[in-house]
């Protein structure tokens, strides 16, 4: 009997533990926005508020536009896809088949997503309707009605399939049967491209069958979801007589799971386009900007906002319009308002949305929704959370009279000593990223991995997002990293490499920083051995990648610390990703401006060879053009040049890991490491 009683008690305790764990939300270091109530436990005198984007002034020349548009962000430009017609003013009522035969996919580019050009691509013969020659797809019956591309971010995706797209329609019952017999069935067909300009079919047969559609006559967008580890497609489908949304997933972009209907419609509501995409600053949250279609109001349309997490149904926290038709008749015309796929950062604190009619709307980063408090204090308390990192970052805004105070509590709601409301430094102002501090600082390392609640006491304030950072934000007076800092910072994909190991510094020695890609990671060990007792040799905690990554990340890597010598390189990844020489030079000039502000002595290392038959399909020897461009910039700025290319090129085939690879055996890394060490030592001893 005692054994039975003990067993029952044990089972109850285990169930309590399991139940407790289920109530704790592990957010890691993800950014969480208040577009739903996932992390919200209690709101006192506060509300979740949907904010309104601001219509931006038109630009000259006018932004091109068309129905079912898509705006993508590549490494060095924005790419805009939209529908055009070979016959101006063409309509399906003039002939359904000829109408769809005349549809094409047009293309524009921009450096800032505001001012656009129409490049002459030369893919198709010149057409009088499109004198700019900016057609990327035509003569693809039904596909060009709603051709919708995306950039595939899946790890290991082949270069020739970096871009993917879906397009197509389904035939309605008992309509255009002769056309279907001649032209083949409808459905969504898959296309791939290396650059978003030159497209080819992945296969002739539709990958998503037409019977799923009802009738795909909308914009059907797919994307790679890192969170779900699958391709996800949201597409148009009639559900109980109303235009609605369904979704499907795939591991290979060819075979798709059975459709799931998304019950997002409110009563008597048509949702004309799904317009669902991962939010670029929190891709585990999908943002949807569907078009609401009012059949009995002259087919008037406006834009809604919904959100979803993974395979869950859409959240309709906000039922009001996100973007209204606006003043004037143009916004109230038949189907006058469609949001394009693509929400992008267009300024230091700004993101943009794009609509038909050449319109651009802007709002603050993460600014879709907030927890809003009046001047008389309100509060938000989160559910118990587990996090990774050692500091809390918030995106917020207050009035001149308002403020925010933050308290950390245990999972039972008891304030944690040193992190109480009374200990918090008052927060007021308007910042996209502000670190919360208490009397004893901002370090939350002791609480990482433990359940905590966050209580916000707010006065005339909006809280848009929160995030626990893995990265350590340092000030000019901060000391060098300790091992804990480094273990948080270092990219887990490279942490196992000897060159990425933690370095304990000797405060009596000068400080050297190495910046570069995997080639530099390889020679880091040799440089440290060669300069042992002469310098502290540190490196950035990740692969530097292409030069645009340097523009974005350099200030973070420098950490406002004092550096005596900085040895740096970018180039191979720019070649691999086809970054234009002009953009490469522009990026280098921006990088140099930042580096010069450190007062460190600078050494530029040019790029090592790119051989024939390399897996990135880069032109063999193309690095010489980039090296030449970089050399001119370095000489103009009085920066020492370390010619690593000449050092290893004569015997490159002896030192690379295998034919066609740019990576080096240990012999090659040692050879380069010795030359790097000699250059740094010469720089350190130079008067």
ROMAR-204195 format. One line per field, with one value per residue (C-alpha): x, y, z; residue number from 1. Coordinates in steps of 0.25 Angstrom, whole numbers. Layout:
<nodes>
x	X, ...;
y	Y, ...;
z	Z, ...;
n	NUM, ...;
</nodes>
This chain:
<nodes>
x	0, 11, 18, 5, 4, 18, 16, 4, 11, 22, 13, 6, 19, 24, 11, 13, 27, 22, 11, 20, 30, 19, 15, 30, 32, 46, 49, 64, 70, 58, 52, 38, 27, 14, 6, -1, -2, 8, 17, 6, 1, -6, -9, -13, -18, -11, -15, -9, -9, -9, -1, -3, 8, 10, 8, 22, 23, 23, 37, 42, 42, 30, 31, 27, 15, 5, -3, 3, 16, 28, 40, 52, 65, 78, 92, 94, 80, 65, 58, 44, 35, 21, 11, 10, 2, 7, -6, -9, -23, -25, -36, -40, -54, -48, -44, -39, -28, -22, -22, -14, -5, -2, 3, 18, 26, 34, 46, 52, 64, 67, 79, 69, 55, 51, 56, 55, 61, 57, 69, 70, 72, 72, 65, 54, 53, 50, 35, 28, 20, 32, 43, 52, 54, 51, 44, 48, 37, 27, 21, 18, 2, -5, 9, 11, -2, 4, 18, 24, 38, 46, 61, 63, 71, 72, 86, 93, 83, 90, 95, 86, 74, 77, 64, 51, 37, 22, 12, -1, -16, -26, -38, -51, -62, -67, -60, -50, -49, -44, -33, -30, -29, -20, -11, -11, -16, -14, -7, 5, 18, 32, 43, 58, 68, 83, 80, 65, 66, 69, 58, 55, 44, 48, 39, 28, 17, 11, 17, 3, -9, -20, -31, -25, -26, -41, -34, -20, -25, -17, -3, 2, 15, 25, 37, 48, 44, 56, 47, 39, 50, 42, 37, 23, 13, 1, -9, -23, -35, -50, -54, -70, -72, -62, -49, -39, -25, -19, -5, 4, 19, 30, 44, 49, 39, 34, 25, 16, 7, -8, -14, -19, -30, -27, -39, -35, -48, -57, -72, -76, -61, -53, -38, -33, -18, -11, 2, 8, 23, 33, 36, 51, 55, 47, 46, 39, 27, 19, 13, 1, -4, -17, -26, -40, -50, -63, -72, -84, -76, -72, -61, -54, -42, -33, -21, -22, -11, -10, 1, 4, 14, 18, 7, -3, -15, -15, -16, -27, -23, -26, -39, -38, -32, -17, -16, -29, -33, -30, -35, -39, -46, -33, -32, -47, -47, -49, -38, -30, -22, -12, 0, 13, 21, 33, 35, 48, 57, 59, 66, 73, 59, 50, 43, 34, 22, 19, 5, -1, -2, 13, 11, 21, 17, 27, 27, 38, 45, 36, 26, 13, 8, 11, 7, 1, 0, -7, 0, -6, 2, -1, 6, 10, 14, 19, 18, 30, 41, 54, 65, 79, 88, 92, 85, 70, 68, 55, 49, 40, 35, 31, 25, 34, 26, 26, 35, 37, 42, 45, 45, 50, 42, 43, 33, 24, 23, 33, 43, 57, 67, 75, 65, 53, 45, 52, 66, 63, 68, 57, 55, 50, 52, 50, 60, 59, 70, 71, 78, 71, 80, 78, 86, 96, 97, 90, 97, 87, 96, 92, 78, 80, 73, 64, 49, 47, 35, 37, 28, 28, 22, 19, 14, 10, 18, 19, 27, 28, 38, 48, 60, 71, 84, 95, 104, 111, 110, 122, 126, 139, 143, 140, 151, 155, 145, 146, 143, 128, 127, 134, 126, 114, 119, 126, 118, 114, 117, 132, 134, 141, 152, 165, 166, 153, 158, 157, 170, 174, 181, 194, 190, 205, 204, 199, 185, 184, 170, 169, 156, 153, 146, 150, 164, 167, 161, 171, 184, 180, 186, 200, 199, 197, 209, 218, 214, 214, 219, 219, 204, 190, 185, 169, 159, 145, 136, 130, 133, 133, 126, 124, 127, 113, 113, 125, 118, 107, 115, 128, 125, 120, 133, 142, 134, 139, 152, 166, 173, 188, 187, 175, 178, 166, 161, 148, 147, 144, 130, 127, 132, 124, 111, 114, 114, 117, 131, 124, 117, 129, 137, 126, 126, 141, 141, 130, 138, 151, 144, 140, 154, 161, 153, 160, 174, 179, 190, 183, 187, 179, 181, 176, 169, 175, 172, 159, 162, 154, 142, 140, 127, 122, 122, 130, 139, 153, 163, 151, 158, 169, 159, 154, 168, 172, 160, 163, 178, 175, 166, 176, 187, 179, 176, 191, 188, 198, 195, 198, 199, 194, 190, 205, 209, 201, 197, 210, 207, 192, 189, 199, 192, 177, 169, 165, 164, 154, 154, 158, 161, 175, 182, 190, 202, 195, 190, 204, 210, 200, 201, 215, 214, 203, 211, 223, 214, 208, 221, 227, 215, 216, 231, 229, 231;
y	0, 10, 6, 9, 22, 26, 23, 32, 43, 42, 42, 54, 61, 57, 63, 76, 77, 74, 84, 94, 92, 94, 108, 113, 119, 117, 129, 127, 140, 142, 155, 155, 165, 168, 164, 153, 149, 138, 143, 152, 148, 160, 174, 185, 198, 195, 189, 183, 194, 193, 204, 211, 212, 226, 228, 233, 244, 239, 238, 242, 234, 228, 214, 203, 195, 184, 174, 163, 170, 164, 172, 164, 168, 163, 165, 178, 182, 181, 174, 177, 167, 171, 168, 174, 172, 172, 180, 192, 192, 177, 170, 156, 160, 162, 147, 139, 131, 143, 151, 141, 139, 154, 154, 156, 157, 170, 174, 186, 189, 199, 202, 207, 201, 215, 220, 209, 206, 197, 190, 186, 171, 166, 153, 154, 162, 176, 178, 192, 191, 189, 198, 197, 182, 178, 165, 153, 143, 143, 132, 124, 122, 125, 125, 140, 144, 143, 139, 140, 138, 137, 136, 122, 123, 108, 104, 97, 101, 100, 113, 111, 110, 121, 128, 120, 123, 118, 123, 118, 117, 106, 105, 108, 96, 95, 107, 108, 93, 94, 103, 93, 82, 89, 96, 85, 86, 97, 97, 104, 102, 103, 111, 113, 124, 127, 142, 145, 149, 136, 126, 112, 102, 92, 82, 83, 77, 86, 84, 88, 82, 91, 84, 90, 104, 109, 116, 121, 134, 142, 143, 130, 132, 121, 123, 114, 114, 112, 110, 99, 94, 93, 101, 107, 112, 120, 121, 125, 116, 117, 113, 111, 121, 132, 135, 130, 124, 110, 105, 94, 90, 83, 78, 78, 89, 78, 69, 76, 72, 71, 85, 91, 102, 114, 119, 133, 140, 148, 146, 150, 154, 151, 150, 152, 150, 143, 152, 143, 144, 143, 156, 159, 163, 151, 140, 130, 140, 141, 154, 154, 166, 160, 169, 170, 169, 176, 170, 179, 192, 193, 183, 192, 187, 190, 183, 175, 170, 156, 148, 133, 124, 112, 103, 110, 117, 132, 141, 152, 160, 172, 172, 187, 191, 193, 201, 208, 212, 227, 240, 241, 232, 224, 216, 212, 207, 192, 184, 197, 192, 180, 179, 174, 162, 168, 176, 182, 192, 205, 213, 212, 211, 210, 198, 199, 193, 194, 195, 196, 210, 212, 215, 212, 212, 213, 211, 208, 195, 185, 196, 188, 187, 190, 189, 203, 210, 223, 234, 228, 216, 203, 189, 177, 164, 153, 138, 131, 131, 124, 132, 131, 143, 153, 166, 170, 179, 186, 194, 205, 220, 229, 243, 254, 252, 236, 225, 210, 202, 188, 177, 162, 152, 138, 128, 130, 145, 149, 160, 156, 163, 174, 174, 180, 192, 201, 196, 199, 212, 220, 218, 229, 234, 226, 215, 203, 196, 200, 191, 191, 194, 193, 199, 188, 188, 180, 166, 155, 144, 138, 137, 131, 117, 120, 123, 138, 147, 162, 172, 186, 198, 208, 222, 229, 218, 208, 195, 189, 177, 170, 162, 155, 157, 147, 157, 166, 181, 188, 202, 209, 206, 191, 181, 170, 158, 147, 133, 134, 146, 139, 126, 134, 142, 132, 126, 112, 107, 111, 109, 96, 101, 104, 118, 122, 118, 128, 136, 141, 154, 159, 174, 177, 174, 181, 176, 171, 168, 159, 161, 151, 139, 124, 126, 135, 126, 116, 124, 130, 119, 121, 136, 134, 124, 134, 146, 139, 148, 160, 162, 158, 153, 153, 151, 154, 143, 139, 138, 152, 147, 158, 172, 176, 168, 176, 189, 184, 177, 184, 194, 182, 174, 186, 187, 201, 195, 200, 192, 194, 187, 182, 172, 171, 165, 163, 158, 143, 144, 156, 148, 136, 144, 152, 165, 176, 183, 196, 191, 184, 197, 205, 195, 196, 211, 210, 200, 208, 220, 212, 206, 219, 224, 214, 220, 206, 203, 196, 185, 180, 165, 163, 150, 137, 129, 124, 112, 105, 96, 102, 98, 113, 114, 127, 130, 125, 137, 147, 150, 158, 168, 170, 170, 181, 190, 188, 191, 205, 208, 204, 212, 224, 223, 220, 206, 195, 183, 169, 161, 148, 144, 145, 137, 125, 126, 119, 106, 107, 93, 88, 95, 94, 83, 78, 82, 93, 97, 111, 105, 101, 90, 93, 95, 106, 112, 112, 118, 130, 131, 133, 145, 151, 150, 157, 168, 170, 170, 180, 189, 188, 191, 203, 216;
z	0, 4, -10, -17, -10, -12, -27, -28, -21, -31, -43, -38, -36, -50, -56, -48, -53, -68, -66, -61, -72, -83, -77, -79, -92, -97, -106, -107, -113, -122, -124, -119, -124, -118, -131, -122, -108, -108, -97, -90, -77, -71, -76, -66, -72, -85, -98, -111, -121, -136, -142, -156, -166, -172, -187, -193, -204, -218, -225, -239, -248, -242, -236, -246, -241, -245, -238, -230, -228, -221, -215, -211, -204, -210, -205, -213, -218, -217, -228, -232, -240, -245, -256, -269, -282, -296, -300, -292, -285, -289, -281, -279, -284, -298, -299, -287, -294, -302, -289, -281, -293, -293, -278, -275, -263, -262, -254, -247, -238, -227, -217, -207, -210, -213, -226, -237, -250, -262, -267, -281, -279, -294, -290, -300, -313, -312, -310, -313, -300, -292, -298, -286, -289, -274, -277, -269, -272, -284, -292, -280, -281, -267, -260, -262, -257, -243, -244, -230, -227, -214, -210, -204, -191, -188, -184, -196, -207, -220, -226, -239, -230, -221, -226, -227, -231, -233, -243, -249, -249, -248, -258, -253, -254, -268, -273, -285, -286, -300, -296, -285, -295, -304, -293, -282, -268, -258, -244, -238, -246, -240, -246, -242, -244, -240, -240, -240, -255, -263, -260, -264, -260, -249, -256, -266, -257, -247, -233, -226, -234, -239, -231, -219, -224, -226, -233, -230, -236, -226, -221, -216, -209, -204, -195, -187, -173, -164, -152, -159, -167, -179, -191, -188, -198, -194, -206, -210, -208, -207, -193, -191, -203, -198, -203, -193, -190, -190, -187, -191, -188, -195, -192, -207, -213, -222, -213, -204, -192, -193, -192, -179, -179, -171, -164, -164, -169, -161, -164, -178, -181, -194, -193, -207, -205, -194, -195, -184, -181, -170, -163, -166, -152, -146, -156, -147, -148, -161, -165, -174, -181, -188, -197, -191, -203, -201, -212, -210, -209, -223, -220, -211, -204, -192, -185, -172, -163, -158, -152, -150, -144, -151, -155, -146, -151, -153, -141, -143, -130, -139, -147, -152, -165, -166, -178, -182, -197, -193, -198, -213, -222, -227, -214, -215, -229, -233, -226, -224, -212, -212, -203, -210, -204, -197, -184, -184, -176, -184, -173, -160, -152, -164, -171, -184, -190, -204, -210, -224, -230, -228, -213, -202, -187, -176, -161, -150, -149, -142, -141, -146, -132, -117, -103, -101, -87, -84, -76, -63, -61, -68, -67, -75, -69, -78, -76, -70, -81, -83, -90, -96, -94, -83, -86, -89, -101, -104, -115, -109, -110, -99, -98, -92, -79, -80, -76, -75, -63, -64, -53, -54, -46, -43, -49, -37, -39, -28, -31, -33, -24, -31, -43, -36, -41, -31, -36, -51, -57, -63, -78, -86, -101, -114, -118, -127, -118, -103, -93, -80, -68, -53, -42, -43, -58, -69, -68, -67, -69, -55, -60, -74, -75, -63, -64, -62, -63, -68, -62, -70, -62, -73, -74, -87, -95, -105, -104, -118, -116, -107, -109, -100, -107, -108, -113, -103, -105, -100, -97, -100, -85, -85, -83, -93, -94, -84, -87, -84, -93, -105, -103, -105, -117, -125, -137, -133, -148, -146, -131, -133, -141, -134, -140, -133, -119, -107, -105, -91, -93, -87, -83, -86, -101, -113, -118, -132, -139, -151, -160, -171, -176, -174, -181, -169, -159, -165, -163, -149, -142, -149, -146, -132, -131, -138, -130, -116, -106, -116, -118, -114, -127, -127, -138, -140, -135, -148, -163, -169, -182, -193, -192, -189, -176, -172, -174, -165, -155, -154, -142, -134, -137, -133, -120, -117, -112, -114, -126, -129, -143, -151, -162, -171, -184, -192, -206, -208, -204, -212, -224, -220, -219, -231, -224, -234, -234, -232, -220, -215, -216, -209, -198, -196, -195, -184, -177, -178, -172, -160, -158, -159, -148, -138, -140, -142, -152, -164, -173, -185, -189, -204, -207, -210, -224, -229, -237, -249, -246, -232, -225, -225, -240, -239, -251, -249, -246, -244, -231, -238, -243, -229, -223, -233, -230, -215, -217, -223, -211, -201, -208, -208, -193, -190, -185, -185, -194, -191, -204, -200, -214, -220, -207, -210, -225, -231, -223, -220, -226, -216, -204, -206, -200, -213, -228, -230, -215, -210, -196, -192, -185, -173, -181, -189, -176, -169, -182, -181, -166, -166, -177, -169, -156, -163, -168, -154, -147, -157, -154, -139, -139, -149, -143;
n	1, 2, 3, 4, 5, 6, 7, 8, 9, 10, 11, 12, 13, 14, 15, 16, 17, 18, 19, 20, 21, 22, 23, 24, 25, 26, 27, 28, 29, 30, 31, 32, 33, 34, 35, 36, 37, 38, 39, 40, 41, 42, 43, 44, 45, 46, 47, 48, 49, 50, 51, 52, 53, 54, 55, 56, 57, 58, 59, 60, 61, 62, 63, 64, 65, 66, 67, 68, 69, 70, 71, 72, 73, 74, 75, 76, 77, 78, 79, 80, 81, 82, 83, 84, 85, 86, 87, 88, 89, 90, 91, 92, 93, 94, 95, 96, 97, 98, 99, 100, 101, 102, 103, 104, 105, 106, 107, 108, 109, 110, 111, 112, 113, 114, 115, 116, 117, 118, 119, 120, 121, 122, 123, 124, 125, 126, 127, 128, 129, 130, 131, 132, 133, 134, 135, 136, 137, 138, 139, 140, 141, 142, 143, 144, 145, 146, 147, 148, 149, 150, 151, 152, 153, 154, 155, 156, 157, 158, 159, 160, 161, 162, 163, 164, 165, 166, 167, 168, 169, 170, 171, 172, 173, 174, 175, 176, 177, 178, 179, 180, 181, 182, 183, 184, 185, 186, 187, 188, 189, 190, 191, 192, 193, 194, 195, 196, 197, 198, 199, 200, 201, 202, 203, 204, 205, 206, 207, 208, 209, 210, 211, 212, 213, 214, 215, 216, 217, 218, 219, 220, 221, 222, 223, 224, 225, 226, 227, 228, 229, 230, 231, 232, 233, 234, 235, 236, 237, 238, 239, 240, 241, 242, 243, 244, 245, 246, 247, 248, 249, 250, 251, 252, 253, 254, 255, 256, 257, 258, 259, 260, 261, 262, 263, 264, 265, 266, 267, 268, 269, 270, 271, 272, 273, 274, 275, 276, 277, 278, 279, 280, 281, 282, 283, 284, 285, 286, 287, 288, 289, 290, 291, 292, 293, 294, 295, 296, 297, 298, 299, 300, 301, 302, 303, 304, 305, 306, 307, 308, 309, 310, 311, 312, 313, 314, 315, 316, 317, 318, 319, 320, 321, 322, 323, 324, 325, 326, 327, 328, 329, 330, 331, 332, 333, 334, 335, 336, 337, 338, 339, 340, 341, 342, 343, 344, 345, 346, 347, 348, 349, 350, 351, 352, 353, 354, 355, 356, 357, 358, 359, 360, 361, 362, 363, 364, 365, 366, 367, 368, 369, 370, 371, 372, 373, 374, 375, 376, 377, 378, 379, 380, 381, 382, 383, 384, 385, 386, 387, 388, 389, 390, 391, 392, 393, 394, 395, 396, 397, 398, 399, 400, 401, 402, 403, 404, 405, 406, 407, 408, 409, 410, 411, 412, 413, 414, 415, 416, 417, 418, 419, 420, 421, 422, 423, 424, 425, 426, 427, 428, 429, 430, 431, 432, 433, 434, 435, 436, 437, 438, 439, 440, 441, 442, 443, 444, 445, 446, 447, 448, 449, 450, 451, 452, 453, 454, 455, 456, 457, 458, 459, 460, 461, 462, 463, 464, 465, 466, 467, 468, 469, 470, 471, 472, 473, 474, 475, 476, 477, 478, 479, 480, 481, 482, 483, 484, 485, 486, 487, 488, 489, 490, 491, 492, 493, 494, 495, 496, 497, 498, 499, 500, 501, 502, 503, 504, 505, 506, 507, 508, 509, 510, 511, 512, 513, 514, 515, 516, 517, 518, 519, 520, 521, 522, 523, 524, 525, 526, 527, 528, 529, 530, 531, 532, 533, 534, 535, 536, 537, 538, 539, 540, 541, 542, 543, 544, 545, 546, 547, 548, 549, 550, 551, 552, 553, 554, 555, 556, 557, 558, 559, 560, 561, 562, 563, 564, 565, 566, 567, 568, 569, 570, 571, 572, 573, 574, 575, 576, 577, 578, 579, 580, 581, 582, 583, 584, 585, 586, 587, 588, 589, 590, 591, 592, 593, 594, 595, 596, 597, 598, 599, 600, 601, 602, 603, 604, 605, 606, 607, 608, 609, 610, 611, 612, 613, 614, 615, 616, 617, 618, 619, 620, 621, 622, 623, 624, 625, 626, 627, 628, 629, 630, 631, 632, 633, 634, 635, 636, 637, 638, 639, 640, 641, 642, 643, 644, 645, 646, 647, 648, 649, 650, 651, 652, 653, 654, 655, 656, 657, 658, 659, 660, 661, 662, 663, 664, 665, 666, 667, 668, 669, 670, 671, 672, 673, 674, 675, 676, 677, 678, 679, 680, 681, 682, 683, 684, 685, 686, 687;
</nodes>
